Amino acid sequence: MPFTDVGEITVTSRTRVFEFGWQSWSPTGVYRLEETPPRAADDNVQVICYRSETPVPAGAFQGEGLLAVDPGDGGPVSVFSAPGPTVVPSIRARRHGDRLRVSADGPVRHTASDGDLGAALRHWAATVAEGHAPADFPAVPPMWCSWYGYWDKVTDTDILDNLALAERHRIGADMFLIDDGYEAEIGDWLELRPGFGSLERAVGAVREAGRRAGIWVAPFLVGRRSRIHREHPDWLVRDTHAGTMWDQDLAVLDVTHPQAATHLVEVFRNLAALGIDHFKLDYLYAGALRGRRHEDIDPIAAYRRGLELIRTGVGPDATLHGCGAPMLPSIGLVDIMRVSPDTAPRVLPKAGDISQPSQMGARLAGAAREFLHARWWVNDPDCIMARPEVEARAEWAAHIETTGGLRGSSDPIAALDTWGLDTTRRLMVPTRTDPS
């Protein structure tokens, strides 16, 4: 849809604009009029970390489903927002002299809110949650995650070793999450990578130790090397590209295709049957990409249907944990949500784009989205990393301590020194149940 004007605001030298990013990894924050907010480093990053169909033109601000303007003169904060989680317009603002002209490519609600920008955002989040998100959010215990210690070379032995070390060193992880690296290919979730070992062995040991078991899945991605891509091309969304990762092009599973939908449910039903009840659903942006589907429905409707199919497979009591996920369209469908880009052992992103893994990007977006915690879901600010080789590990730990969201250790526990062990024990507490 073309962009049409939806409002104008008089600006001052103190005016600030809040941009709300499309998905978990999209930068989110507050910017002065003379600042240029973060933008995608290249076309592949635009697809994977931003909203692919609406790149931001030079000289404009843009929020996905939300753009707020604090005039800086004590006047009301203007909030331009989507009418709800199922229709999410891109909302732009351009300066014209002493006016900021706002436009959007879909329906927008414009409200004026007294008080500061933080209060306006908290009020907006609470209003959007009504009728969609749960009324309250019970505390979620801390977890241990394999990703930042073992990356995609994790084995079942790594899980068992850290399970034993967590007990020995009193690391209070209630759940052990097997992250990316167990699967044979992206899309072939029930086939194991040679060298991983046994998923049944790892999950069984976690359960026998009295802990819960979790697993990582990118449910809407299909890698070009996968068996699914080779044997079921009719299950893929046509005329779309989900980016390039894992040294291969990525396609999108068409959840509106009856056989693909059945397959998706069965994948999660099988994983749940192993005793897994926490599902980290990653790269979820793919489910909302535009393309030709078996059924002619809106991409956001297709995305939400995909999450509903996953819920059918895992059952009502399992935990769905979104990541790389469109923010507004996920309300009411996930229990936990990553609210930032990935962290990293380093402070700065390699590409200079803060949508890419780094402590800086994770801190900035995580702090800017803290107001969503216990209003839309339980926030996930990403994992604790406290081993000696992690840059600025004390600063990263301090950021985690300020958040109310999910706590998860992701170090090989054997690599922790005294400071790392003490810090990890201190930070591994349940989530706060009150909104931030």
ZARODREN-554708 format. One line per field, with one value per residue: residue number from 1; residue in three letters; x, y, z of N, C-alpha, C in turn. Coordinates in steps of 0.02 Angstrom, whole numbers. Layout:
<pts>
kolfi: NUM|... .
marza: ALA|... .
n.east: X|... .
n.north: Y|... .
n.up: Z|... .
ca.east: X|... .
ca.north: Y|... .
ca.up: Z|... .
c.east: X|... .
c.north: Y|... .
c.up: Z|... .
</pts>
This chain:
<pts>
kolfi: 1|2|3|4|5|6|7|8|9|10|11|12|13|14|15|16|17|18|19|20|21|22|23|24|25|26|27|28|29|30|31|32|33|34|35|36|37|38|39|40|41|42|43|44|45|46|47|48|49|50|51|52|53|54|55|56|57|58|59|60|61|62|63|64|65|66|67|68|69|70|71|72|73|74|75|76|77|78|79|80|81|82|83|84|85|86|87|88|89|90|91|92|93|94|95|96|97|98|99|100|101|102|103|104|105|106|107|108|109|110|111|112|113|114|115|116|117|118|119|120|121|122|123|124|125|126|127|128|129|130|131|132|133|134|135|136|137|138|139|140|141|142|143|144|145|146|147|148|149|150|151|152|153|154|155|156|157|158|159|160|161|162|163|164|165|166|167|168|169|170|171|172|173|174|175|176|177|178|179|180|181|182|183|184|185|186|187|188|189|190|191|192|193|194|195|196|197|198|199|200|201|202|203|204|205|206|207|208|209|210|211|212|213|214|215|216|217|218|219|220|221|222|223|224|225|226|227|228|229|230|231|232|233|234|235|236|237|238|239|240|241|242|243|244|245|246|247|248|249|250|251|252|253|254|255|256|257|258|259|260|261|262|263|264|265|266|267|268|269|270|271|272|273|274|275|276|277|278|279|280|281|282|283|284|285|286|287|288|289|290|291|292|293|294|295|296|297|298|299|300|301|302|303|304|305|306|307|308|309|310|311|312|313|314|315|316|317|318|319|320|321|322|323|324|325|326|327|328|329|330|331|332|333|334|335|336|337|338|339|340|341|342|343|344|345|346|347|348|349|350|351|352|353|354|355|356|357|358|359|360|361|362|363|364|365|366|367|368|369|370|371|372|373|374|375|376|377|378|379|380|381|382|383|384|385|386|387|388|389|390|391|392|393|394|395|396|397|398|399|400|401|402|403|404|405|406|407|408|409|410|411|412|413|414|415|416|417|418|419|420|421|422|423|424|425|426|427|428|429|430|431|432|433|434|435|436 .
marza: MET|PRO|PHE|THR|ASP|VAL|GLY|GLU|ILE|THR|VAL|THR|SER|ARG|THR|ARG|VAL|PHE|GLU|PHE|GLY|TRP|GLN|SER|TRP|SER|PRO|THR|GLY|VAL|TYR|ARG|LEU|GLU|GLU|THR|PRO|PRO|ARG|ALA|ALA|ASP|ASP|ASN|VAL|GLN|VAL|ILE|CYS|TYR|ARG|SER|GLU|THR|PRO|VAL|PRO|ALA|GLY|ALA|PHE|GLN|GLY|GLU|GLY|LEU|LEU|ALA|VAL|ASP|PRO|GLY|ASP|GLY|GLY|PRO|VAL|SER|VAL|PHE|SER|ALA|PRO|GLY|PRO|THR|VAL|VAL|PRO|SER|ILE|ARG|ALA|ARG|ARG|HIS|GLY|ASP|ARG|LEU|ARG|VAL|SER|ALA|ASP|GLY|PRO|VAL|ARG|HIS|THR|ALA|SER|ASP|GLY|ASP|LEU|GLY|ALA|ALA|LEU|ARG|HIS|TRP|ALA|ALA|THR|VAL|ALA|GLU|GLY|HIS|ALA|PRO|ALA|ASP|PHE|PRO|ALA|VAL|PRO|PRO|MET|TRP|CYS|SER|TRP|TYR|GLY|TYR|TRP|ASP|LYS|VAL|THR|ASP|THR|ASP|ILE|LEU|ASP|ASN|LEU|ALA|LEU|ALA|GLU|ARG|HIS|ARG|ILE|GLY|ALA|ASP|MET|PHE|LEU|ILE|ASP|ASP|GLY|TYR|GLU|ALA|GLU|ILE|GLY|ASP|TRP|LEU|GLU|LEU|ARG|PRO|GLY|PHE|GLY|SER|LEU|GLU|ARG|ALA|VAL|GLY|ALA|VAL|ARG|GLU|ALA|GLY|ARG|ARG|ALA|GLY|ILE|TRP|VAL|ALA|PRO|PHE|LEU|VAL|GLY|ARG|ARG|SER|ARG|ILE|HIS|ARG|GLU|HIS|PRO|ASP|TRP|LEU|VAL|ARG|ASP|THR|HIS|ALA|GLY|THR|MET|TRP|ASP|GLN|ASP|LEU|ALA|VAL|LEU|ASP|VAL|THR|HIS|PRO|GLN|ALA|ALA|THR|HIS|LEU|VAL|GLU|VAL|PHE|ARG|ASN|LEU|ALA|ALA|LEU|GLY|ILE|ASP|HIS|PHE|LYS|LEU|ASP|TYR|LEU|TYR|ALA|GLY|ALA|LEU|ARG|GLY|ARG|ARG|HIS|GLU|ASP|ILE|ASP|PRO|ILE|ALA|ALA|TYR|ARG|ARG|GLY|LEU|GLU|LEU|ILE|ARG|THR|GLY|VAL|GLY|PRO|ASP|ALA|THR|LEU|HIS|GLY|CYS|GLY|ALA|PRO|MET|LEU|PRO|SER|ILE|GLY|LEU|VAL|ASP|ILE|MET|ARG|VAL|SER|PRO|ASP|THR|ALA|PRO|ARG|VAL|LEU|PRO|LYS|ALA|GLY|ASP|ILE|SER|GLN|PRO|SER|GLN|MET|GLY|ALA|ARG|LEU|ALA|GLY|ALA|ALA|ARG|GLU|PHE|LEU|HIS|ALA|ARG|TRP|TRP|VAL|ASN|ASP|PRO|ASP|CYS|ILE|MET|ALA|ARG|PRO|GLU|VAL|GLU|ALA|ARG|ALA|GLU|TRP|ALA|ALA|HIS|ILE|GLU|THR|THR|GLY|GLY|LEU|ARG|GLY|SER|SER|ASP|PRO|ILE|ALA|ALA|LEU|ASP|THR|TRP|GLY|LEU|ASP|THR|THR|ARG|ARG|LEU|MET|VAL|PRO|THR|ARG|THR|ASP|PRO|SER .
n.east: 42|21|103|16|-27|-44|-38|27|158|216|385|530|696|719|644|604|607|530|570|498|553|528|545|618|760|772|833|782|731|758|774|855|806|909|983|1032|949|989|1018|994|1139|1158|1072|1039|1039|935|825|833|839|767|616|576|505|487|604|690|681|809|832|716|617|561|440|380|222|218|258|320|314|397|374|459|436|360|233|97|138|142|69|78|3|-23|-187|-202|-139|-146|-144|-17|50|187|258|301|404|444|545|491|541|484|397|344|303|193|168|88|75|-43|-190|-196|-190|-199|-147|-140|-36|-22|117|280|385|412|303|199|228|216|81|26|68|-1|-132|-139|-121|-240|-367|-291|-162|-113|-184|-97|74|153|300|449|567|751|865|980|1077|1138|1195|1291|1404|1437|1396|1352|1403|1367|1349|1269|1340|1395|1281|1250|1367|1364|1246|1281|1382|1311|1236|1340|1401|1300|1217|1073|980|827|784|854|915|931|1013|1032|1110|1094|1017|1001|987|930|764|747|701|685|786|952|1107|1256|1367|1311|1249|1131|969|866|940|1000|888|821|913|912|779|775|856|774|751|683|665|721|714|785|711|690|554|489|580|665|803|905|981|911|813|676|664|710|623|493|451|331|282|330|334|305|399|473|609|702|823|1002|1089|1189|1270|1188|1044|883|719|539|425|265|133|1|-22|-99|-31|96|62|14|133|210|141|160|299|321|240|307|430|384|340|457|480|508|468|486|503|607|579|645|703|580|529|523|401|313|344|312|236|188|66|-10|-139|-228|-190|-160|10|36|-73|-46|72|27|-59|33|100|-8|-27|90|68|-39|31|119|43|-61|9|145|292|309|432|479|588|685|569|419|355|224|129|145|86|-1|22|146|241|359|474|610|682|777|922|1037|1154|1334|1503|1577|1581|1548|1461|1511|1486|1455|1323|1192|1090|1150|1237|1291|1346|1317|1208|1112|1096|1046|922|857|843|762|645|601|483|385|385|295|179|150|211|336|488|638|799|913|1057|1154|1327|1475|1606|1788|1844|1748|1711|1697|1622|1571|1495|1399|1335|1283|1187|1097|1054|973|856|689|665|685|811|958|1094|1234|1362|1495|1500|1615|1708|1698|1767|1802|1737|1647|1567|1511|1441|1352|1275|1213|1136|1047|894|714|595|528|363|289|244|370 .
n.north: -60|116|253|363|525|544|629|780|861|990|1030|1042|1092|996|886|712|552|395|242|89|-70|-199|-338|-457|-437|-315|-150|-42|110|277|433|587|727|761|648|495|349|171|71|-61|-158|-222|-299|-431|-429|-339|-419|-522|-460|-342|-258|-327|-282|-146|-48|90|254|377|506|489|437|281|170|8|-29|51|216|344|513|629|792|873|992|986|960|848|675|608|465|354|215|39|-32|-151|-320|-389|-315|-223|-80|6|151|314|460|623|768|933|1082|1164|1065|896|776|642|481|332|159|93|68|177|220|372|443|557|576|622|662|580|503|369|334|348|245|132|139|125|-6|-81|-56|-112|-244|-286|-404|-486|-529|-629|-601|-602|-648|-784|-817|-865|-991|-990|-1040|-1152|-1134|-1200|-1125|-1009|-1064|-1179|-1165|-1214|-1340|-1421|-1564|-1715|-1756|-1636|-1576|-1666|-1656|-1522|-1523|-1603|-1522|-1406|-1449|-1480|-1355|-1277|-1203|-1132|-1190|-1221|-1271|-1351|-1301|-1359|-1294|-1229|-1343|-1476|-1530|-1609|-1533|-1368|-1363|-1499|-1563|-1676|-1758|-1800|-1712|-1787|-1837|-1765|-1852|-1928|-1872|-1919|-1973|-1857|-1776|-1865|-1879|-1749|-1739|-1845|-1792|-1706|-1586|-1474|-1495|-1412|-1355|-1293|-1228|-1179|-1147|-1104|-1095|-1166|-1243|-1242|-1357|-1455|-1605|-1585|-1474|-1530|-1640|-1593|-1473|-1410|-1374|-1252|-1074|-976|-865|-795|-754|-800|-754|-778|-894|-1004|-1041|-1059|-1033|-983|-1045|-1030|-1115|-1159|-1135|-1135|-1235|-1389|-1515|-1474|-1406|-1511|-1583|-1490|-1486|-1619|-1629|-1552|-1619|-1741|-1700|-1652|-1772|-1832|-1779|-1647|-1483|-1349|-1233|-1153|-1044|-994|-868|-824|-722|-763|-827|-725|-665|-593|-675|-802|-905|-1066|-1045|-897|-784|-650|-608|-590|-652|-782|-805|-801|-909|-1012|-1013|-1051|-1181|-1241|-1233|-1322|-1441|-1451|-1439|-1366|-1331|-1319|-1216|-1081|-994|-855|-791|-684|-635|-563|-424|-361|-450|-567|-562|-638|-764|-816|-862|-817|-693|-649|-492|-420|-402|-542|-566|-566|-629|-516|-335|-243|-247|-348|-301|-170|-142|-135|-228|-346|-483|-431|-360|-225|-197|-285|-233|-103|-119|-208|-134|-31|-98|-146|-110|-194|-310|-427|-371|-401|-523|-632|-554|-591|-553|-604|-712|-742|-716|-754|-798|-788|-742|-664|-506|-356|-415|-388|-273|-322|-415|-326|-261|-368|-387|-276|-305|-375|-495|-661|-766|-839|-946|-964|-1013|-1133|-1222|-1267|-1176|-1063|-945|-898|-772|-778|-891|-848|-733|-786|-873|-776|-703|-794|-803|-814|-742|-575|-541|-427|-289|-202 .
n.up: 0|-33|54|158|224|400|506|586|677|781|801|910|963|1054|1025|1017|938|944|879|839|817|690|719|837|821|762|772|904|977|1046|965|925|822|735|724|642|636|666|522|398|358|236|95|130|269|285|252|349|474|480|422|278|164|175|170|246|185|152|272|345|486|552|615|656|664|773|812|906|964|1058|1093|1165|1230|1342|1305|1253|1219|1060|994|868|803|765|738|806|839|717|601|540|509|424|490|456|480|431|433|404|401|542|570|592|484|476|407|342|288|306|413|555|726|812|956|1095|1232|1398|1505|1518|1388|1419|1503|1411|1321|1403|1436|1308|1275|1371|1333|1203|1237|1293|1284|1207|1258|1403|1568|1676|1718|1766|1867|1783|1794|1794|1658|1570|1424|1271|1167|1164|1214|1141|1012|847|856|959|1068|1130|1241|1288|1341|1446|1523|1568|1637|1747|1802|1833|1940|2031|2050|2094|2005|1968|1864|1797|1677|1532|1381|1220|1093|924|812|837|737|575|456|413|432|431|559|638|608|649|666|610|734|836|927|1035|1042|1121|1228|1284|1318|1402|1509|1561|1605|1698|1795|1856|1793|1669|1491|1345|1173|1020|874|705|642|524|425|283|231|82|67|131|161|156|71|-46|-71|-57|-135|-161|-39|-6|13|-126|-234|-139|-29|106|149|169|259|363|259|147|40|98|111|137|240|189|280|250|162|158|180|220|335|415|427|501|624|664|678|794|882|892|948|1071|1124|1163|1284|1291|1336|1319|1194|1093|972|828|709|666|589|458|434|412|294|133|-8|-128|-73|-39|3|-16|85|202|245|385|442|399|469|604|601|583|708|787|739|785|922|930|907|1018|1131|1263|1379|1360|1339|1232|1150|1078|948|845|796|730|816|860|791|864|987|1118|1070|1098|1243|1297|1242|1141|1150|1087|977|955|1088|1113|1129|1113|1120|1016|858|718|586|605|615|721|728|716|799|957|1111|1127|1036|1091|1220|1195|1120|1207|1326|1278|1251|1371|1431|1383|1456|1551|1511|1377|1365|1437|1443|1351|1374|1318|1344|1495|1498|1567|1569|1570|1445|1385|1323|1419|1523|1650|1630|1541|1626|1719|1642|1618|1748|1770|1705|1700|1645|1569|1636|1584|1585|1476|1465|1446|1589|1650|1605|1681|1793|1966|1984|1876|1909|2032|1991|1896|1977|2057|1966|1915|1933|1956|1837|1848|1903|1894|1788|1695 .
ca.east: 0|59|102|-27|-16|-89|-33|84|176|265|444|577|763|721|599|633|564|540|558|486|575|480|552|665|828|770|848|727|758|737|823|844|790|969|1016|1011|942|1023|986|1024|1204|1153|1006|1026|1021|868|776|836|836|723|556|607|468|483|665|677|716|853|800|652|610|509|423|336|165|221|305|298|351|396|391|514|417|312|168|81|174|99|81|47|11|-67|-249|-200|-83|-155|-130|41|78|248|239|359|402|495|543|482|546|467|344|360|246|190|129|87|49|-101|-228|-158|-223|-158|-169|-95|-30|13|172|341|382|408|235|157|241|187|8|10|76|-56|-193|-135|-125|-309|-402|-244|-112|-140|-191|-38|129|188|373|482|633|807|882|1047|1070|1200|1217|1350|1462|1454|1373|1317|1440|1345|1337|1231|1387|1399|1222|1257|1422|1342|1195|1316|1418|1262|1221|1399|1417|1239|1190|1002|945|769|775|913|894|975|1005|1050|1168|1075|978|1041|984|877|702|743|708|683|846|1006|1173|1306|1412|1275|1233|1062|923|831|986|1008|825|807|955|886|717|791|887|722|748|643|705|701|747|783|685|672|500|464|636|684|866|908|1013|870|771|610|670|720|568|427|453|263|268|367|304|336|418|500|676|709|891|1055|1122|1214|1300|1138|984|829|649|489|374|198|89|-68|-26|-123|19|149|34|15|203|232|111|190|367|318|211|360|477|351|335|521|483|525|409|504|520|633|560|690|696|509|512|511|331|273|367|265|249|128|52|-63|-200|-216|-204|-112|68|31|-121|-11|118|-10|-84|89|109|-64|-14|141|34|-76|77|153|-6|-74|51|215|314|331|482|491|651|684|497|381|333|151|91|156|51|-49|39|208|245|422|495|672|666|838|967|1080|1215|1394|1560|1607|1536|1526|1445|1563|1469|1437|1250|1174|1045|1193|1254|1338|1319|1290|1142|1067|1082|1005|854|828|822|708|584|587|413|340|387|236|120|135|243|397|544|702|852|967|1088|1212|1392|1519|1672|1839|1860|1693|1725|1652|1574|1537|1444|1343|1299|1246|1127|1050|1026|921|795|645|648|713|882|984|1166|1253|1433|1515|1509|1685|1750|1687|1811|1765|1692|1594|1522|1474|1395|1300|1229|1175|1089|1000|834|653|574|482|293|259|267|428 .
ca.north: 0|179|290|422|565|529|680|826|882|1044|1004|1088|1064|941|832|645|504|325|193|21|-116|-249|-403|-460|-414|-248|-98|-4|160|347|470|658|740|765|583|444|284|115|42|-124|-153|-245|-326|-493|-408|-309|-474|-564|-424|-283|-275|-329|-249|-73|-15|159|301|425|565|473|391|231|119|-45|-35|103|271|394|576|673|857|903|1056|974|943|776|630|581|394|329|143|-8|-42|-214|-363|-424|-268|-187|-35|43|220|356|531|665|838|987|1143|1154|1015|827|748|570|445|260|120|57|104|200|258|427|466|603|550|666|630|570|453|303|323|339|178|82|142|96|-79|-109|-50|-161|-312|-302|-449|-527|-559|-651|-549|-603|-689|-817|-816|-918|-1005|-982|-1096|-1154|-1139|-1224|-1089|-966|-1103|-1233|-1146|-1268|-1404|-1451|-1636|-1737|-1757|-1568|-1566|-1706|-1629|-1460|-1543|-1624|-1465|-1361|-1477|-1475|-1285|-1244|-1158|-1148|-1193|-1266|-1299|-1354|-1288|-1382|-1244|-1246|-1386|-1546|-1551|-1626|-1476|-1320|-1389|-1571|-1558|-1741|-1794|-1773|-1700|-1836|-1809|-1738|-1905|-1949|-1824|-1955|-1978|-1791|-1756|-1911|-1862|-1687|-1754|-1886|-1748|-1662|-1523|-1473|-1496|-1366|-1365|-1238|-1245|-1122|-1188|-1081|-1095|-1227|-1233|-1273|-1423|-1500|-1656|-1554|-1432|-1574|-1686|-1561|-1403|-1383|-1351|-1190|-1012|-958|-795|-762|-775|-784|-734|-828|-911|-1073|-1052|-1082|-993|-1007|-1039|-1024|-1166|-1132|-1166|-1140|-1297|-1439|-1565|-1440|-1392|-1574|-1596|-1445|-1510|-1683|-1615|-1530|-1673|-1789|-1671|-1652|-1841|-1849|-1750|-1576|-1440|-1279|-1230|-1088|-1039|-942|-846|-824|-672|-795|-844|-666|-636|-595|-725|-838|-963|-1111|-1009|-825|-746|-600|-639|-591|-705|-846|-811|-819|-978|-1056|-1019|-1091|-1251|-1265|-1243|-1385|-1496|-1457|-1440|-1301|-1317|-1308|-1146|-1058|-942|-825|-757|-662|-639|-501|-407|-355|-509|-624|-552|-689|-828|-841|-850|-781|-663|-612|-423|-386|-445|-585|-541|-598|-620|-451|-278|-210|-293|-351|-263|-102|-139|-161|-285|-405|-502|-390|-337|-158|-201|-318|-187|-46|-140|-238|-81|7|-139|-173|-94|-248|-366|-440|-341|-440|-588|-628|-533|-626|-506|-648|-753|-723|-744|-728|-829|-736|-714|-620|-435|-316|-462|-357|-227|-362|-441|-271|-251|-422|-377|-224|-327|-420|-552|-728|-772|-901|-953|-997|-1029|-1198|-1207|-1281|-1120|-1007|-934|-883|-716|-801|-934|-808|-689|-827|-894|-718|-680|-847|-797|-814|-678|-534|-548|-361|-255|-158 .
ca.up: 0|-31|116|159|284|456|558|588|745|786|834|941|963|1103|1003|1009|903|963|826|862|765|667|751|894|807|732|821|933|1023|1044|927|913|752|694|722|593|671|633|463|378|326|167|77|167|337|280|253|409|538|476|384|212|111|183|191|263|142|186|301|377|542|537|664|629|709|826|810|956|959|1116|1065|1203|1260|1395|1277|1250|1175|1007|982|807|812|732|775|843|818|653|546|567|458|434|505|442|497|399|456|356|441|613|574|578|448|488|357|354|232|330|464|612|780|837|1022|1131|1300|1445|1540|1478|1335|1450|1525|1352|1294|1448|1427|1243|1278|1411|1293|1149|1266|1314|1240|1168|1302|1468|1619|1719|1693|1822|1864|1745|1823|1748|1615|1540|1351|1241|1107|1166|1234|1095|945|810|863|1022|1069|1188|1297|1315|1383|1506|1564|1601|1685|1808|1830|1863|2007|2074|2064|2118|1954|1976|1800|1797|1610|1490|1312|1167|1040|855|803|844|678|515|412|430|405|446|632|670|587|688|637|629|784|895|975|1042|1072|1175|1284|1315|1350|1457|1566|1590|1640|1756|1845|1883|1757|1608|1430|1292|1109|971|807|662|612|459|377|249|196|15|71|171|128|144|11|-104|-84|-54|-156|-160|28|6|-11|-190|-246|-79|-10|177|163|164|322|363|192|99|34|141|89|190|241|178|330|224|123|207|198|257|401|451|442|556|687|682|702|864|922|904|996|1136|1148|1194|1351|1284|1346|1307|1123|1070|901|804|639|652|538|393|427|394|231|77|-60|-151|-32|-62|18|-26|147|222|277|458|458|390|526|665|592|595|781|813|723|832|986|924|913|1083|1185|1295|1437|1340|1334|1166|1163|1013|936|775|785|726|884|868|770|909|1051|1135|1040|1129|1315|1308|1179|1136|1135|1063|938|994|1118|1086|1174|1099|1132|955|803|666|526|623|614|787|724|715|867|995|1175|1119|1007|1137|1275|1173|1106|1266|1372|1246|1251|1437|1448|1360|1502|1592|1479|1317|1373|1476|1400|1351|1355|1297|1397|1536|1480|1620|1568|1567|1379|1362|1331|1460|1552|1708|1603|1516|1684|1749|1601|1633|1816|1769|1671|1737|1603|1575|1649|1558|1577|1414|1466|1471|1661|1666|1585|1726|1850|2028|1972|1832|1947|2081|1955|1866|2031|2080|1915|1896|1974|1915|1808|1887|1881|1886|1727|1704 .
c.east: 44|55|58|-17|-68|-84|28|95|226|324|486|647|769|675|637|582|581|521|551|503|525|485|607|731|830|786|785|756|731|793|804|834|851|1006|989|1007|977|982|1025|1089|1203|1085|990|1006|952|814|774|823|791|658|573|571|466|549|653|715|759|812|735|663|556|502|376|280|164|276|279|344|341|418|448|498|367|243|157|126|125|119|41|57|-39|-132|-250|-144|-89|-145|-76|71|149|228|302|348|459|488|536|482|533|411|373|298|249|145|133|59|-9|-137|-187|-204|-174|-187|-118|-96|8|67|231|333|375|337|188|166|211|111|-13|14|19|-121|-195|-145|-196|-343|-357|-195|-145|-143|-131|12|166|264|400|551|689|824|957|1038|1138|1232|1284|1412|1485|1433|1340|1355|1422|1335|1295|1276|1395|1340|1230|1312|1399|1286|1227|1351|1370|1243|1279|1412|1356|1217|1116|963|889|761|840|890|948|964|1028|1112|1152|1046|1024|1044|927|813|692|753|708|741|907|1070|1220|1356|1376|1267|1159|1021|885|875|991|945|809|848|932|824|730|823|836|718|703|689|676|740|736|757|673|615|478|519|646|747|867|940|968|832|702|612|674|658|499|429|384|243|298|328|342|350|438|568|686|779|940|1090|1145|1242|1250|1080|928|762|604|438|305|148|16|-76|-46|-70|77|125|34|86|227|205|146|262|364|285|264|412|448|348|401|526|504|463|426|532|542|623|597|677|622|487|493|438|287|298|313|286|184|120|-3|-131|-185|-237|-147|-52|64|-19|-88|37|82|-39|-27|102|52|-55|39|110|-7|-30|105|104|-9|-25|124|228|338|371|503|559|655|613|465|347|256|113|98|118|-2|-33|105|207|305|444|564|656|726|873|1005|1136|1274|1450|1595|1556|1507|1509|1499|1548|1453|1362|1226|1116|1085|1217|1307|1305|1287|1218|1091|1048|1033|933|820|803|762|642|567|514|364|335|325|175|100|158|297|454|603|756|914|1009|1144|1274|1443|1587|1725|1850|1805|1712|1674|1600|1538|1482|1384|1302|1257|1182|1075|1016|971|856|754|633|687|788|905|1060|1182|1328|1442|1534|1581|1731|1743|1740|1769|1715|1633|1543|1479|1422|1337|1250|1184|1121|1035|941|773|636|528|411|258|285|325|408 .
c.north: 62|211|352|459|548|580|723|849|939|1019|1061|1057|1005|882|766|598|433|281|124|-26|-171|-313|-400|-425|-344|-196|-60|47|229|388|544|670|742|699|540|377|228|89|-20|-114|-175|-277|-389|-477|-376|-363|-507|-525|-362|-305|-270|-286|-173|-46|59|206|348|483|552|432|341|181|69|-59|15|153|324|455|615|742|892|969|1048|957|869|738|602|509|374|253|103|-15|-106|-258|-394|-380|-221|-142|-12|117|263|427|566|736|884|1052|1129|1104|945|796|672|538|371|224|75|96|118|233|311|450|513|584|600|627|619|513|383|287|311|270|124|80|110|20|-112|-108|-103|-232|-333|-346|-495|-564|-582|-593|-546|-654|-719|-815|-877|-929|-997|-1047|-1097|-1169|-1157|-1175|-1054|-1002|-1152|-1219|-1205|-1334|-1439|-1526|-1654|-1740|-1688|-1553|-1603|-1679|-1566|-1473|-1563|-1565|-1414|-1384|-1466|-1403|-1244|-1188|-1176|-1147|-1244|-1303|-1298|-1352|-1312|-1336|-1272|-1290|-1460|-1574|-1565|-1567|-1430|-1342|-1463|-1581|-1624|-1786|-1761|-1764|-1757|-1805|-1780|-1792|-1919|-1895|-1856|-1959|-1911|-1770|-1800|-1896|-1799|-1700|-1796|-1846|-1700|-1594|-1530|-1470|-1448|-1379|-1304|-1265|-1180|-1147|-1167|-1077|-1165|-1213|-1270|-1342|-1475|-1551|-1626|-1513|-1476|-1614|-1653|-1487|-1370|-1358|-1282|-1130|-991|-883|-759|-792|-753|-766|-792|-834|-983|-1092|-1081|-1032|-1025|-994|-1038|-1081|-1134|-1167|-1168|-1200|-1353|-1490|-1534|-1425|-1455|-1592|-1554|-1469|-1574|-1675|-1598|-1582|-1725|-1763|-1670|-1722|-1865|-1824|-1677|-1534|-1366|-1275|-1159|-1086|-979|-926|-843|-772|-704|-810|-787|-632|-642|-647|-758|-902|-1005|-1078|-935|-787|-698|-633|-641|-644|-774|-858|-833|-890|-1027|-1066|-1059|-1165|-1281|-1278|-1307|-1445|-1506|-1461|-1375|-1283|-1307|-1233|-1132|-994|-914|-792|-741|-655|-570|-485|-408|-418|-569|-618|-606|-758|-857|-822|-808|-753|-631|-541|-384|-430|-492|-545|-578|-591|-553|-395|-251|-261|-290|-304|-190|-91|-172|-210|-350|-421|-458|-373|-268|-160|-232|-272|-133|-66|-169|-186|-43|-31|-169|-162|-148|-305|-368|-399|-382|-513|-581|-609|-582|-577|-539|-669|-717|-756|-713|-761|-776|-705|-669|-548|-403|-358|-432|-309|-266|-391|-387|-256|-305|-411|-324|-247|-373|-486|-615|-726|-840|-900|-988|-1005|-1103|-1189|-1220|-1222|-1060|-1005|-916|-826|-739|-845|-893|-764|-729|-850|-836|-697|-732|-849|-799|-744|-641|-540|-482|-329|-208|-86 .
c.up: 0|38|108|225|337|512|550|659|740|827|863|937|1011|1084|995|978|925|904|856|806|751|707|804|879|777|786|841|981|1009|1011|923|839|707|689|665|629|633|575|441|341|254|156|117|239|338|284|321|473|538|441|311|160|117|210|200|216|183|213|336|439|524|594|632|679|765|810|857|952|1024|1093|1102|1235|1317|1371|1274|1202|1123|993|920|807|771|771|817|815|749|592|571|512|476|441|499|466|462|423|396|396|514|622|559|547|453|435|372|293|253|384|526|663|805|904|1051|1204|1343|1482|1494|1428|1364|1472|1466|1322|1338|1442|1361|1245|1316|1371|1238|1176|1282|1261|1200|1213|1367|1518|1665|1692|1752|1812|1826|1775|1772|1711|1601|1466|1320|1192|1115|1192|1180|1023|911|811|929|1014|1131|1250|1329|1361|1449|1552|1601|1650|1751|1841|1862|1932|2054|2096|2085|2070|1947|1911|1805|1731|1571|1417|1264|1107|973|853|810|779|619|467|436|394|419|521|669|649|619|648|657|678|844|948|976|1076|1130|1238|1321|1352|1409|1519|1601|1632|1703|1812|1877|1851|1696|1547|1378|1229|1064|904|769|617|542|407|347|210|130|17|105|129|112|80|-51|-122|-86|-74|-156|-91|43|-22|-74|-193|-182|-64|62|197|153|232|318|293|143|96|74|109|150|185|235|225|307|178|171|228|237|328|444|472|502|623|710|706|777|909|939|954|1066|1166|1180|1265|1350|1294|1343|1236|1106|994|871|731|619|601|472|381|406|330|177|26|-79|-111|-63|-53|15|37|160|256|354|480|451|448|589|660|606|669|812|798|770|900|985|934|982|1141|1223|1350|1421|1335|1263|1177|1095|1009|861|751|777|793|890|847|818|975|1060|1109|1066|1203|1334|1241|1186|1113|1109|1012|984|1028|1087|1137|1164|1109|1068|901|749|608|542|625|679|787|727|786|899|1062|1168|1092|1054|1195|1253|1161|1167|1315|1343|1247|1319|1457|1426|1411|1547|1570|1418|1325|1426|1429|1406|1328|1327|1357|1435|1505|1527|1621|1553|1499|1351|1375|1378|1496|1612|1684|1576|1574|1717|1709|1616|1700|1817|1739|1715|1703|1618|1587|1623|1552|1512|1408|1475|1545|1682|1649|1632|1781|1912|2018|1929|1867|1995|2047|1925|1920|2052|2030|1898|1945|1929|1889|1856|1859|1872|1822|1743|1691 .
</pts>
